[in-house]
Amino acid sequence: MDKRSESTDGELVVRVAGGSRRRRRKQRALDEIRSVAEDVRVVETGPTGIRSHEPLILLTRDGRTAFYPAPVTGRVQSLVETLERGDLPTDNAVAVVEHDTDPTSLPTPDDGPLSVGRRRVLGRCGWIEPASIPDDSAAELASDRPDEARSRVREIGLLGRGRGDWSTDDPVGDEWELARQAAAAGDAESDTDVDAAADDPIVVVNANESDDRNETDRTLLEGAPGEVLDGALAVAELVGAADVVVYCNEADDRARERVHEAAQALSETLADRIGREERPEVVVGPDRYIAGEPTMALEAMEGNDRLEARLRPPSPAEHGLYGRPTVIHTPRTMAQVRQAMLSPEAFDADDADPGTRLVTATGDVDATATVELPTGGSLEDVREAVDVEGQFKMACVGGQFGGFARSLSHSPSAPALEGAGLGTEGVVELLNGDNCVLATAGRRANFAMEENCGRCVTCREGTQELTNMLRDIYDGEYRDATVRELTRVMGETSICRFGRTAIRPAVTGMSEFEREVAAHAEGRCPSGECEAGSVGGGR
């Protein structure tokens, strides 16, 4: 069935939004609603990205929607009964938004966490049935007018997003062209149709993110997987790929289910629209941090038990999955690609990093929030989406191997974050005064030492040396210059981004909090965390 967005004109509609993290509470709310609903349409949607609001009850009547986040048991029934009588319940609603009678995306309140950022690629998350597909299709545009679709992305200069993207913070169009050239070269050398098929490009959506801090891609796949798949199929059309594979984390059951449903609905529609019969395939990989690195993702998909980063060059676009030219992007990138093709006017091609960036705010907060920030804006905006528990001390920007900063007065753009020594992976951890920067950096260095793939010496031995040097500070041996030289070598010579980014917590921690780190060599921890027994990598 072609599950498109259904009109709500004249209807009474109750939507229940939420993701896998609050699945039981969401199911209880759905059961309550369905027990009394007679004349209202009940729609189960995916997450909005704002965990504190889940399950979020959205009641719509005559171009107005009332927002009720996480209502108490029994309250839902009374809300639905009021709506059944023809009245929109507004008492105690956190927001009431007026909108068109048939909106295709979540009506945005004027304030509160859902008002943070712009909600472009997040727009349909929490509003539509996850298996529904958008009316406008980037894949159809790429099939009908490939040169136009390709030039739009190239002229905008769209960059890849997330550590699982081969084109992380680089123009995506470069890899597309490389894949096309590799396929053409392979076709020219092939003597048989079988040989030619082996050289056909393949598109991989790398959604294997084991870092629980990062909910950006999971939010998209649970909330609006059809848009991610449409972007992936558009890329497939442009590079001549017959196959699209979505590579998920084995622990993300809900995201995988949603992708399966959307893939079926989308493939049935595109078979009529553009004659594409192949359905996107969903595969799973291990719940390990290294399994999200692009080339180790390929190793996992090929069935290798031992995951090791591949040497580069060649790029996967030249020699990727089973030797085929392979384009690897994250769900975030695919969603941005779709936006760039269909709404190029929303991008400023003069920006060094055009578009928006999805960011999960986490750490010492009441509940995580995934928001969409313009790259020309400020990371400080994430503070409006969460409440910090305790007094804010520092932020770790970039996930597992993020960089420490005293403030969030940075643009979310890749050039700005990289210039500040911070990460672009889409995570901002807000940490309070109970956190010790040395202990936190030590834990992450220890993680890198235990989890690296072991292929390159600088990463394998460097992470061990770094962990030991951070531990030595607790014994009074603070070798600042030696640590800095080690991290410089690791950052410049490691094969993949794992080794190059594993140094970031230590480097930025020592730079931003030099006095606090040095205090440990004198036997004291200013935050008190280490004295309480949590010393990270320390003895």
LOPAKOL-498287 format. One record per residue (C-alpha): residue in three letters; y, z, x. Coordinates in pm, whole numbers, padded with zeros to 5 digits, always signed. Example, Ala and Ser with C-alpha at 12.3 -4.5 7.8 and 13.67 -1.06 7.14 Angstrom:
<rs>
ALA-00450+00780+01230
SER-00106+00714+01367
</rs>
This chain:
<rs>
MET+00000+00000+00000
ASP+00349-00084+00121
LYS+00509+00260+00123
ARG+00878+00187+00120
SER+01156+00427+00034
GLU+01148+00470-00344
SER+01464+00475-00552
THR+01579+00814-00678
ASP+01836+00671-00918
GLY+01820+00880-01236
GLU+01527+01083-01106
LEU+01487+01452-01049
VAL+01338+01489-00702
VAL+01221+01786-00500
ARG+01156+01729-00133
VAL+00978+01977+00092
ALA+01059+01917+00458
GLY+00881+02071+00754
GLY+00661+02004+01052
SER+00330+02120+01189
ARG+00483+02436+01336
ARG+00545+02581+00988
ARG+00265+02400+00808
ARG+00122+02698+00618
ARG+00458+02806+00480
LYS+00530+02449+00382
GLN+00198+02418+00200
ARG+00263+02739+00005
ALA+00599+02601-00106
LEU+00437+02273-00213
ASP+00171+02459-00411
GLU+00438+02663-00589
ILE+00638+02352-00680
ARG+00341+02154-00805
SER+00227+02442-01021
VAL+00539+02411-01238
ALA+00662+02055-01180
GLU+00631+01825-01481
ASP+00932+01592-01491
VAL+01034+01604-01125
ARG+00899+01391-00846
VAL+00765+01597-00557
VAL+00789+01446-00210
GLU+00638+01597+00102
THR+00843+01494+00404
GLY+00829+01562+00775
PRO+01050+01792+00982
THR+01427+01766+00996
GLY+01421+01911+01347
ILE+01577+02243+01243
ARG+01293+02495+01264
SER+01493+02784+01113
HIS+01525+02586+00788
GLU+01155+02510+00745
PRO+01025+02471+00491
LEU+01347+02315+00364
ILE+01363+02256-00011
LEU+01588+01966-00113
LEU+01661+01929-00483
THR+01826+01603-00592
ARG+01984+01505-00921
ASP+02246+01239-01002
GLY+02370+01179-00649
ARG+02378+01546-00544
THR+02133+01738-00326
ALA+02109+02116-00289
PHE+01965+02262+00033
TYR+01747+02574+00025
PRO+01602+02667+00366
ALA+01287+02881+00386
PRO+01311+03028+00033
VAL+01113+03342-00045
THR+00791+03322-00243
GLY+00861+03292-00615
ARG+01210+03159-00566
VAL+01088+02800-00540
GLN+00943+02804-00890
SER+01270+02914-01046
LEU+01457+02641-00858
VAL+01222+02374-00987
GLU+01233+02511-01341
THR+01614+02490-01334
LEU+01594+02130-01215
GLU+01339+02051-01486
ARG+01594+02166-01746
GLY+01837+01905-01613
ASP+02058+02132-01404
LEU+02092+02115-01027
PRO+02051+02473-00898
THR+02333+02549-00655
ASP+02351+02929-00650
ASN+02271+03056-00298
ALA+02218+02702-00165
VAL+02333+02672+00198
ALA+02479+02332+00116
VAL+02534+02094-00175
VAL+02597+01735-00068
GLU+02720+01447-00279
HIS+02586+01105-00187
ASP+02487+00762-00316
THR+02226+00767-00588
ASP+01973+00599-00359
PRO+02028+00725-00003
THR+01786+00604+00264
SER+01849+00896+00500
LEU+01908+01267+00479
PRO+02250+01349+00332
THR+02428+01546+00602
PRO+02605+01875+00521
ASP+02954+01936+00656
ASP+02847+02240+00855
GLY+02537+02423+00972
PRO+02266+02304+01214
LEU+02199+01981+01024
SER+02560+01875+01081
VAL+02526+01886+01460
GLY+02539+01543+01625
ARG+02504+01211+01447
ARG+02145+01186+01315
ARG+02096+00814+01369
VAL+01731+00790+01470
LEU+01672+01130+01307
GLY+01837+01016+00985
ARG+01521+00964+00780
CYS+01339+01267+00923
GLY+01299+01525+00648
TRP+01399+01280+00376
ILE+01129+01013+00343
GLU+00754+01031+00311
PRO+00635+00995+00671
ALA+00403+00704+00587
SER+00686+00506+00428
ILE+00834+00219+00625
PRO+01196+00104+00645
ASP+01316-00196+00449
ASP+01485-00350+00751
SER+01255-00444+01037
ALA+01333-00489+01405
ALA+00989-00645+01448
GLU+01079-00912+01193
LEU+01407-00982+01372
ALA+01226-01005+01707
SER+00975-01247+01556
ASP+01228-01469+01380
ARG+01511-01458+01637
PRO+01367-01326+01965
ASP+01653-01443+02185
GLU+01905-01264+01965
ALA+01701-00944+01955
ARG+01648-00950+02330
SER+02012-01019+02410
ARG+02132-00736+02186
VAL+01933-00481+02384
ARG+02027-00634+02717
GLU+02399-00652+02639
ILE+02400-00293+02523
GLY+02221-00183+02842
LEU+01991+00061+02666
LEU+01817+00311+02897
GLY+01469+00457+02860
ARG+01440+00818+02746
GLY+01200+01096+02842
ARG+00973+01164+03139
GLY+00689+00969+02978
ASP+00889+00646+02986
TRP+00841+00413+03281
SER+01204+00306+03240
THR+01339+00661+03234
ASP+01718+00636+03264
ASP+01688+00268+03361
PRO+01757-00044+03149
VAL+01453-00116+02932
GLY+01504-00491+02930
ASP+01416-00520+03300
GLU+01055-00415+03242
TRP+01023-00646+02942
GLU+01120-00943+03154
LEU+00884-00835+03431
ALA+00597-00812+03183
ARG+00672-01158+03048
GLN+00680-01303+03397
ALA+00354-01132+03494
ALA+00185-01265+03181
ALA+00312-01617+03245
ALA+00189-01604+03604
GLY-00150-01481+03487
ASP-00176-01757+03229
ALA-00097-02019+03491
GLU-00379-01891+03712
SER-00637-01851+03433
ASP-00908-02112+03390
THR-01049-01987+03060
ASP-00929-01837+02735
VAL-01110-01514+02829
ASP-00916-01490+03155
ALA-00591-01562+02971
ALA-00658-01284+02717
ALA-00707-01037+03003
ASP-00350-01114+03115
ASP-00190-01060+02772
PRO+00075-00785+02779
ILE+00025-00456+02601
VAL+00281-00208+02468
VAL+00217+00165+02502
VAL+00408+00432+02310
ASN+00369+00735+02534
ALA+00387+01036+02302
ASN+00178+01276+02510
GLU+00416+01567+02565
SER+00245+01896+02648
ASP+00567+02088+02715
ASP+00611+02288+02394
ARG+00980+02323+02470
ASN+01028+01956+02393
GLU+00996+01868+02023
THR+01193+01543+02030
ASP+00910+01290+02016
ARG+00696+01511+01792
THR+00978+01535+01540
LEU+01007+01155+01526
LEU+00633+01096+01491
GLU+00593+01358+01219
GLY+00913+01267+01038
ALA+00964+00890+01069
PRO+00673+00729+01256
GLY+00732+00395+01083
GLU+01059+00349+01269
VAL+00899+00425+01604
LEU+00619+00178+01532
ASP+00865-00085+01413
GLY+01048-00053+01744
ALA+00719-00079+01935
LEU+00614-00389+01742
ALA+00955-00544+01810
VAL+00901-00493+02182
ALA+00553-00641+02146
GLU+00702-00952+01986
LEU+00952-00991+02269
VAL+00698-00958+02552
GLY+00419-01149+02378
ALA+00189-00849+02340
ALA-00091-00861+02086
ASP-00175-00491+02123
VAL+00030-00178+02062
VAL-00120+00158+02155
VAL+00024+00498+02064
TYR-00091+00756+02317
CYS-00077+01106+02164
ASN-00149+01455+02286
GLU-00489+01578+02164
ALA-00321+01893+02029
ASP-00074+01705+01807
ASP-00301+01651+01507
ARG-00022+01615+01254
ALA+00172+01358+01454
ARG-00144+01156+01504
GLU-00221+01161+01132
ARG+00130+01046+01046
VAL+00113+00759+01294
HIS-00221+00645+01149
GLU-00075+00639+00798
ALA+00241+00458+00902
ALA+00047+00208+01115
GLN-00162+00108+00816
ALA+00139+00067+00586
LEU+00342-00120+00846
SER+00063-00356+00951
GLU-00002-00457+00590
THR+00365-00540+00543
LEU+00410-00722+00873
ALA+00099-00930+00809
ASP+00297-01087+00524
ARG+00633-01090+00700
ILE+00551-01221+01047
GLY+00180-01293+01042
ARG+00091-01006+01276
GLU-00259-00892+01190
GLU-00316-00640+01469
ARG-00265-00277+01368
PRO-00120-00033+01623
GLU-00402+00172+01773
VAL-00381+00549+01821
VAL-00555+00715+02115
VAL-00541+01071+02244
GLY-00504+01215+02590
PRO-00551+01563+02736
ASP-00309+01845+02667
ARG-00190+01855+03029
TYR+00158+01816+03167
ILE+00062+01548+03418
ALA-00108+01343+03146
GLY+00237+01248+03018
GLU+00343+01081+03344
PRO+00333+00704+03274
THR+00073+00598+03528
MET-00143+00905+03472
ALA-00124+00824+03103
LEU-00279+00488+03189
GLU-00550+00665+03389
ALA-00629+00887+03091
MET-00642+00591+02851
GLU-00883+00414+03083
GLY-01114+00715+03061
ASN-01068+00858+03410
ASP-01142+01230+03430
ARG-00935+01280+03744
LEU-00573+01195+03679
GLU-00371+01074+03976
ALA-00036+00902+03991
ARG-00060+00535+04080
LEU+00122+00390+04376
ARG+00439+00198+04302
PRO+00496-00089+04332
PRO+00345-00250+04139
SER+00507-00156+03813
PRO+00279-00120+03508
ALA+00464-00425+03375
GLU+00287-00618+03651
HIS-00045-00433+03662
GLY-00094-00168+03397
LEU-00361-00071+03145
TYR-00688-00235+03253
GLY-00483-00456+03482
ARG-00277-00605+03198
PRO+00104-00622+03204
THR+00204-00301+03028
VAL+00536-00183+02886
ILE+00550+00198+02848
HIS+00816+00368+02638
THR+00844+00704+02460
PRO+00892+00732+02082
ARG+01258+00819+02148
THR+01309+00497+02336
MET+01135+00289+02069
ALA+01356+00441+01800
GLN+01667+00359+02004
VAL+01541+00003+02065
ARG+01507-00044+01691
GLN+01861+00083+01635
ALA+01998-00140+01910
MET+01842-00450+01755
LEU+01942-00379+01397
SER+02276-00201+01446
PRO+02424-00311+01778
GLU+02772-00226+01652
ALA+02679+00144+01670
PHE+02645+00122+02050
ASP+02924+00102+02305
ALA+02809-00138+02575
ASP+03077+00000+02807
ASP+02900+00337+02818
ALA+02681+00404+03121
ASP+02421+00541+02878
PRO+02476+00380+02537
GLY+02344+00537+02218
THR+02239+00893+02144
ARG+02005+01145+02303
LEU+01761+01371+02122
VAL+01772+01729+02251
THR+01560+02031+02162
ALA+01749+02359+02189
THR+01506+02638+02268
GLY+01468+02952+02482
ASP+01604+03287+02367
VAL+01701+03158+02024
ASP+01617+03250+01666
ALA+01433+02920+01616
THR+01424+02588+01798
ALA+01636+02295+01682
THR+01611+01927+01767
VAL+01945+01750+01732
GLU+02082+01407+01817
LEU+02391+01404+02037
PRO+02617+01111+02125
THR+02596+01044+02498
GLY+02972+01072+02519
GLY+02972+01416+02361
SER+02886+01759+02502
LEU+02567+01961+02541
GLU+02769+02258+02421
ASP+02715+02130+02067
VAL+02353+02251+02071
ARG+02490+02606+02045
GLU+02596+02523+01687
ALA+02235+02456+01587
VAL+02081+02787+01702
ASP+02163+03154+01742
VAL+02110+03298+02090
GLU+01932+03632+02096
GLY+02127+03855+02332
GLN+02412+03755+02562
PHE+02396+03400+02695
LYS+02352+03389+03073
MET+02242+03038+03167
ALA+02084+02720+03046
CYS+01789+02533+03188
VAL+01844+02166+03111
GLY+01549+01931+03138
GLY+01233+02112+03027
GLN+00961+02243+03257
PHE+01142+02118+03567
GLY+01493+02150+03436
GLY+01801+02250+03628
PHE+01996+02575+03583
ALA+02359+02576+03473
ARG+02604+02850+03385
SER+02763+02641+03110
LEU+02685+02344+02891
SER+03008+02158+02958
HIS+02817+01843+03044
SER+02774+01513+02867
PRO+02417+01443+02745
SER+02428+01106+02924
ALA+02185+01035+03205
PRO+02450+00977+03476
ALA+02633+01299+03390
LEU+02318+01513+03385
GLU+02178+01364+03703
GLY+02512+01412+03876
ALA+02502+01781+03784
GLY+02144+01819+03910
LEU+02011+01862+03557
GLY+01727+01689+03377
THR+01739+01423+03107
GLU+01404+01507+02949
GLY+01564+01625+02623
VAL+01540+02006+02642
VAL+01810+02270+02665
GLU+01682+02625+02710
LEU+01939+02890+02631
LEU+01849+03201+02831
ASN+01996+03549+02798
GLY+02071+03814+03057
ASP+01716+03946+03066
ASN+01606+03638+03258
CYS+01599+03635+03637
VAL+01676+03295+03786
LEU+01447+03352+04086
ALA+01154+03466+03874
THR+01200+03170+03640
ALA+01223+02922+03928
GLY+00922+03087+04090
ARG+00707+03050+03779
ARG+00792+02681+03761
ALA+00725+02623+04128
ASN+00390+02797+04082
PHE+00318+02574+03782
ALA+00393+02267+03994
MET+00163+02395+04269
GLU-00125+02442+04025
GLU-00075+02134+03807
ASN+00018+01852+04046
CYS-00232+01568+04069
GLY-00278+01613+04444
ARG-00239+01251+04544
CYS+00069+01265+04767
VAL+00107+01514+05050
THR+00474+01590+04991
CYS+00409+01705+04634
ARG+00072+01871+04692
GLU+00173+02064+05004
GLY+00541+02084+04921
THR+00493+02269+04593
GLN+00271+02520+04769
GLU+00526+02574+05045
LEU+00807+02603+04794
THR+00618+02866+04594
ASN+00546+03067+04909
MET+00908+03049+05025
LEU+01032+03177+04690
ARG+00779+03460+04710
ASP+00895+03546+05059
ILE+01243+03622+04926
TYR+01098+03930+04760
ASP+00986+04047+05105
GLY+01334+04005+05247
GLU+01286+03660+05402
TYR+01542+03425+05248
ARG+01516+03090+05431
ASP+01787+02904+05246
ALA+01821+02608+05485
THR+01443+02562+05510
VAL+01403+02559+05133
ARG+01678+02302+05099
GLU+01525+02074+05361
LEU+01181+02100+05200
THR+01315+02014+04856
ARG+01513+01722+05000
VAL+01198+01572+05149
MET+01000+01628+04830
GLY+01272+01470+04619
GLU+01292+01160+04834
THR+00927+01092+04917
SER+00705+01208+04628
ILE+00520+00922+04460
CYS+00615+01008+04103
ARG+00874+01206+03912
PHE+00652+01516+03906
GLY+00720+01594+04271
ARG+01075+01466+04262
THR+01171+01688+03967
ALA+00956+01995+04047
ILE+01222+02098+04300
ARG+01501+02108+04043
PRO+01467+02472+03923
ALA+01471+02608+04278
VAL+01753+02382+04400
THR+01986+02448+04107
GLY+01892+02816+04085
MET+01984+02874+04449
SER+02306+02675+04412
GLU+02431+02820+04084
PHE+02306+03177+04134
GLU+02310+03220+04510
ARG+02414+03585+04501
GLU+02147+03675+04248
VAL+01877+03506+04456
ALA+02000+03670+04777
ALA+01997+04011+04609
HIS+01620+03994+04585
ALA+01597+03981+04962
GLU+01776+04317+04955
GLY+01518+04460+04717
ARG+01696+04439+04383
CYS+01692+04211+04080
PRO+02031+04199+03905
SER+01874+04105+03570
GLY+01604+04371+03589
GLU+01324+04131+03503
CYS+01147+04153+03838
GLU+01171+04530+03848
ALA+00993+04532+03511
GLY+00698+04359+03675
SER+00765+03996+03590
VAL+00838+03842+03926
GLY+00740+03483+03861
GLY+00606+03353+04189
GLY+00681+03678+04371
ARG+00443+03939+04504
</rs>
